[in-house]
């Protein structure tokens, strides 16, 4: 999740990025996502099938285990950093890997439906809700006879350009309340037996975006939980845009059960704050931070987790006028919280159940989005008011000392997150990709290189050593964003060597590398655990589907579900779900 400006950026990316039309896309974990493939909406891709690029990843059949321990001391890595040596291995990966072509996250799916608007773009239009303006002659009778009138849908719209230009969430409440599209009330709602039609209006966003009206009309139902159709967007009395859409009512991915691979839910607790997003575990306590929303302010919730099956809330902390807390980390007796108002807020957790406010650094109004600690260094990623990453000395954890401010070349949207590994800092940049810095001398950080592609929004990462190679696992956020495996041994020449992705409607949020296991908080796709002992061939070995459509407080937004994750080495995995709160699983 991101600071306020990020919501606009997310929408911009969502409107521009492309997704394919598969609901479950029965590609096995690890199958290469092909930007050039064109798939019909309801047709499954065979597991492991070769794509147009001619280059695929193994579909999950690799039996290769890890090999000998590489140089490096994993104990020097913070337990929650997601940075770790690969650990003891057998039948070692030899470090060889083909460089894969970067196909980006842009796709050009075929038309989702044969229905269409009868007016060309730019034509005058009196009523955007006038169904007589749609040619529905190709739509089969009875397609929606058994359609339910409730549920959440995720819409991907293909504009006339061939790219996805609409990505919205439709909510049809189970209690019979009026529906919404991206939180905006529907002005027309006819969804249920016999019909899938709805409209809404968006207010103007001066100075560039006028007031807009949308109408979506269903045509076919290729799968029980999918509707395809066509749409129109109107503004200033004219047809502004049009195209076809696919609306997915998500269920657990690929027809899955709740869990697999031995990942078991041990404990769960709701978070009495706005929108929970991140967690850190220290001293048998889980510290969960949340962003304020319309229902409640954000802040910090403290849980005693000595009994992992029964987390106990011990304290809730909120500061007036400071309601956007998005990241959290601990070192010794210090708890660091990323605040969009005060920078990094420092709490004393010498009594872990009762944190006490100490100070905010660097002592100025600055929006810090995420924090990361390695050794005696604290990194704070601050998108606003200037795009920079702050480096602090935390030899005395309760008294951070600012050492430097680093800005990625060409950056305009700000850093989202970062991972420190050895003497390198890997920054996930909004506009400049995945960027490596030499921070051996923190006062003179040196930019070494980047992995970047068209349309990229680098979001999260984890880094480790495998077969003497430095390997980064990097994930984006947005439509069709997924995991990339990069060989970053030479940071000036980063190479793509592997990929993993699930349904294009949803993306990864955070990840933790623990030995040869990569733990991923994958929004609607829940928790995913990958065996990455052979990095070019990530292999899914376990999952838990946390997303429940009927969960109180659940919305249809793209950024819903499993969002924050930590694996502190105490035998458990701690996950934050945006509606369910704190979930505790066993570590594999």
C-alpha positions, 0 to 999 in steps of 0.5 A: 500500500502506498501514500496518497499520491500512490493511489493516483499513480496506481489508478494511472498504471491500472488504466494503462497496464494490460491483463489477459482474460484468464480467470484461473489461467491454469498455468502451473507456478513458475510458468513464464508469462508471455506478453505476446500471448493472446488468450480467449477469456475462458480458455485455460493454458495448459500447464507448462505449455510453451508460449510464443516467446519460445522461452518458458520456465519449468512448470513446477516439476523440478526436483532440484534441492539446494546445495552447499552453503555459499560464503556469507553469514546469514546470522548477520541478516535481520530475521525480518529483512527477507535477505538471507543466504540460501542455506545448506543445499544438496544437488546444488544449482550451478549458477548457470541460467539463460537470460530471458527477454523482458516482455514487460507487464503490457499485454494486448488481449483479444476482444473480451466480447463481440458486443459494441457501442454503435457510436464512434469515439468522439460522437455526441451522446445524450445519455451514457446509460442508454442501452439502445446505443449498444449492439447486443445482437451477438449476446446469447439469450439466457446467459445470465439466468442464474446470475447472483445479484451479490458479490465482488467483481474485478473488471479489466477493460480492453480499449480500442487500442488493444490495451487494458484501459480500465481496471475497477472493482465492483461491489454488490453487498451481501446485505442488499445495500446499493452497489459501488464501483471503486467506492463510488455509488452506482447510478444504475444497478441491474445485476442478477438473474437475466442481466448484468448492467450497471453505471456510475459517475466519477467527479471531475479531477481538475485541471485535467480530468473532467466528470465522467459517466460509465456504463457496463453491459454484460454479454456472455458468461464464459465461466460461472464466475466471469462476465464479459461485455462492453462498456462506454465512458462519456465526458462533456457530452461525448463518447470519451472511450469504449471497449470490451471488458471481463469481470471476474468474481474471484474465488480461490485461485485455480480451483484450489482448496483453502490451503496446501503444502502443510501451511496451517493457520494457528491463530487469528485476530482482528485489528481495531484500526483502519486498514492494516498493512504491515507487521513486525514481530519482536519480544513475543509481540506482533506490532501491526500498523494501519492506514486510516480510512473512512471508518477509523484512524490508522495507527499501531496495534500491539498483540501479545503472541506468546500463545500463537493460537490466541493473539491478545491485543494489549494496546492501540496507539494513534496520534492526532493528525497522523493517520497513515502508518504504512511500515514497521520494524524493530531493533533492540528496544526500538520500534520504527514506524513509517509515517507520512506526516512525521517521517520515522516515529521511534517507540521504546519497546523495552516493555513490549506490551506498552510502547512509549513514544520517544521521538520522530526523525529526521525532525521535519515534515516528511512522508516516509512510506517504508522502513528497513533495518540491516545491522546498525543501519536504518533505511527510510523510503520517503516519496514526498516531498522529495524522492529520497531514501534516508540512511540512519545510524542506529548503533543506539537504536532509540537515537537514530542519527541521519547519515545521508539522503539518497536519490535514484537518478531519474526518480520522480515518483519516489522509492517504495521499498528497499532491501539491504544485503551486504554492502548493497541497498536495492531500492524499489523505485516508482519510476526508475526500476530496481536500483542497486547502490553501494552503501559501504560508505553511507555518506557517499552512496554510489548508484551501481545499476538498475533493472528497468522496463517499460511500464514498470512499477518496482514494489518489493524485493528480497535478495540472497546468495545462491551458488555464488550468485547474488539473486534478487526476487523482485515484484511489481504492483498493478495489473499483470505485475508478478515476480521476477528473478534477477541475477544482480551479481553484476549490478551494472548488468542485471539479468532476468532469469526466471518468473512466477505469476498467478492471475493477472488481476492481482499482484504481489505486495510483500515477500520474505526470503528465508533460506531457500523458501520465498514467502509471498503476501499476494493480495487476493491470492493469499500466502504463497510459498516458493522453493527457490533453491533453483532460482530460475525455476521458482516452484510453489510448494504451499499456499493459504487462501486468506481472501474471503468474499463475505468477510466483514469490511472486505472490498472489491479493491485490487489491493485487498487480501494478504498484504504484510508478511514476516518470518522472524525465525520463531517457527511461525509466519505472521501475515496481515490481511486487509480485512481479517487482520493478523494471521499466524501460520507455521513456518515451513 
